[in-house]
């Protein structure tokens, strides 16, 4: 009896306990669990009430599971088909799990007909969105967003069959649709039309990175209830439609990175519910900010990298709920209005890379602000002190770099309690760094490129959290004890280059053991005379730069094992090292980026480098061996190799062609002999730059040049090459520089090179070219002649005939005057290492005032023509007057006749004009006197007559510029311009003053320092440059 009672009681309790969960539902959940790999909540146990399991909610009447939320449980594995047995589900949320590599189930979804909310976002599920989802007629919210975290830009899910139209056609109740990262691949008419037809009551729409294209169709305007529109990272390539300001419920508008252009409608800013506007990274989208009203609800305004411009309106202070204001990389200008202080809820302020001027505003009202970035503007004045910054109690990051700020750095900045990042580089800040009392949280400090003076405050070395410190390029004085670094336990980046400090180091093994594990150390131009000893024990260093110092003697063998094989960049250039101790750290498994030993006094044979090094620069030393034949074994990943300016001899080994990753090879200024290895230009390595200038190479240029040639620079100047130019050079359609000067090449003018549209520089100086300077035509008879050519030098050859008028008419690049922005462009060359912004600079030799000068840096605005010392006859074509951007024009030493065209007065940029030793007649055109930049003029030894024009630059030219013209005279015109003592002399030499100017600058200054023109400094012998100042050469003192 008792047993029966207990049995019935147990059964009753069991039924009560599990009555809320149907066995079929529990079974489905347990089967679903088997497909997962994760630690389920402890409540998911057999023989328990599944309605009480974590993430599960059941209907109180039926016991069916109606809500399953397993989001953010780090689930991985697969979705078992048993999921579709939970047919009463209304809400399913599996978001933020890790199903990467698992396909989304292709069938079964149609069984979940009661679903109102489906969220599979950020799960990593892959494949085609199943057609069954389109049959979930009760869906109110659908989120399938899956932005690929492992391969950005590559979609995991796609809508192809069904497409978006088919997916939406049964979802008329949909209010929320998020498909970010799903590959839809539809035009504006297609995706906008599908939404308008099937989801008329849609309120939230997010289609970021969905491969949408071709605009936003007007049919989207039918969705009048939209409150959220997110279309970023698509290729819409369209103007923003005006109907967007009719979305009266709009609160969120995110259209970043989607190719918007035209003008942003101002009325959108006045929408009553608008809280977020993000149109960042639309560089063709223009606009300006409106006058904001006091009822503005904006919280985030992000215009980064667009063409928004104008003043920052004073009414910005009305946007009192604003939390983020990012106007960086736009075109705003003027003052920052004081009303910005009213934005008391502002947390992030970024106005960097604009043209804001005037003083830095006071920040005391920004009590909530976390980040302030005003870098890269024209801000002047001093940094606020005292109460001006004390209110920044929550500030974490302050960036005022790249402005014109002056005065001291206030102590108050270092005492801000939450400040972690302080960036003040590239200003004019002066005075001493203050001692400070707090600043325990500072992690990043960059004060480089200022005028800071005095000693380094000792409290700087009490910043126990400091990770990054740069004090480079300042005017500090006194001694810096390297051992003081030991107190910065977490320091990984230290740059004290050009700081003005004198460095001391104690060889104390106790201190050496306490040094932080530095990853990057830069001690450029620090007057070091030896390599710091503590480096020997730095086993985690990645980048070490000791260039531009006075370190002499041997490079020690231990330097190759610094970083325990992890050293990524090593720069010992511009010192006085004489020998390399070996062996290198010889591991073919390690990988290195830069080994830079250039501009030392290293001698002896070429040392074999680290294996697997990308950048190898041994240039400007005294190495005197041949190139090792087995060198290529160490060049598995080498992209840049320079042995230029050494004393190398022997032949160039063919084995270099085994370095298949090599892009830039510079063996110039050596004594190499033999021929050019054919594999350099054929099917061996695919070079971008090949510089063999100033050697003793013989033979012809290899005839077979690869069909898909990537050469950008070919420089064979000053060798003993002969024969014709290979016609296969036409394969090099990316060629920019071709310098074949000072050889024995014999050929006609290579007009067929005019089909290389990228060609900027062509130098054939001092060869044996002959025949006319003629114009090529293509198959249709249309001219195609060096459209982008900037420098053409065919001087000192045997060309003859008249000058081709049509040829000059095709020099389109010489007809364009660069604007201010283009004038600031870098020199012509090739970028080869983005991590350190390294760039290979092309160089050429030009002739001016009878002297040959090497341009180490060819500015992209420099244009010149040199046809001197040939046999050209006839008149100077007047069309040359259209080449308005020419800096140099030299046609001396020919047999040209006729008058000097007055159209040359149009060459407003001209700085050097040489028409000497011809048969020109008539008067000197008065228009030449208006060439205000003209600094070198030679019209001597012609048949010119009349008076020499007066005024401007002409008054600075001596008689040597005009001698040899019996009919010329200066006002008052009573005597001719003759040579000294009426004796005919050889072509003019230069006086001491001119010689001194050449020696001082070792080059030539094109342009004048006044008058607003941009001066181009051409340096004959560049020693070393560290990005901020020239090295003071000590070599002259050492002999």
Secondary structure, DSSP 4 states (H G I P E B T S, - for coil): -HHHHHHHHHHHHHHHHHTTS-HHHHHHHHHHHHTEES---TT--TTS-GGGSTTEEE-TTT--EEEEE-TTS--EE---GGGGG-TT-SEEE--S---TTPBPPSS-GGG-TT-SEEE-TTS--BEEPPGGGGG-TT-SEEE-----SSSTT--SEE-SSS-HHHHHTT-TT--EEE-TT-B---BHHHHHHHHHHH-TT--EEE-TTS--BS---GGGGG-TT--EEE--SSB--EEPPGGGGG-TT--EEE-TTS-EEEE--GGGGG-TT--EEE--S-TEEEE------TT----EEE-TTSEEEE---GGGGG-TT--EEE-TTSEEEEPPPGGGGG-TT--EEE--SSEE-SBPPP-TT-TT--EEE--SS--EE----THHHHT-TT--EEE--SSEEEEPPPHHHHT-TT--EEE--SSEE-SBPPP-S--TT--EEE--SS--EEPPPGGGGG-TT--EEE--S-EE-SEEEGGGGGG-TT--EEE-TT--PEEE----HHHHHH----SEEE-TTS--SS--GGGGG-SS--EEE--SS--EEEEPGGGGGGGGGT--EEE--SSEEEEE-S-----TT--EEEEE--SS--EESPPP--TTEEEEE--SSEE-SPPPGGGGGG-TT--EEE--SS--EEEPPGGGGG-TT--EEE--SSEEES---GGGTTTS---SEEE--SS---SPPPS---TT---SEEE--SS--EEPPPGGGGG-TT--EEE--SSEE--B--GGGGG-TT--EEE--SS--EE-----B-TTS-B---TT--EEE--SSEEEEE--HHHHHT-GGGG----HHHHTPPBSEEEEEGGGTEEEEP-EEEEETTEEEEESS-BTT--EEE--SSEEEEEPPGGGGG-TT-SEEE--SSEEESBPPGGGGG-TT--EEE--SS--EEPPPGGGGG-TT--EEE--SSEEEEEPP-SGGGGG--GGGTTT-TEEEPSS-SS----GGG---SSP---HHHHHHHHHHTEEEES-SSTTPPPEEEESS---B-SSSB----HHHH-
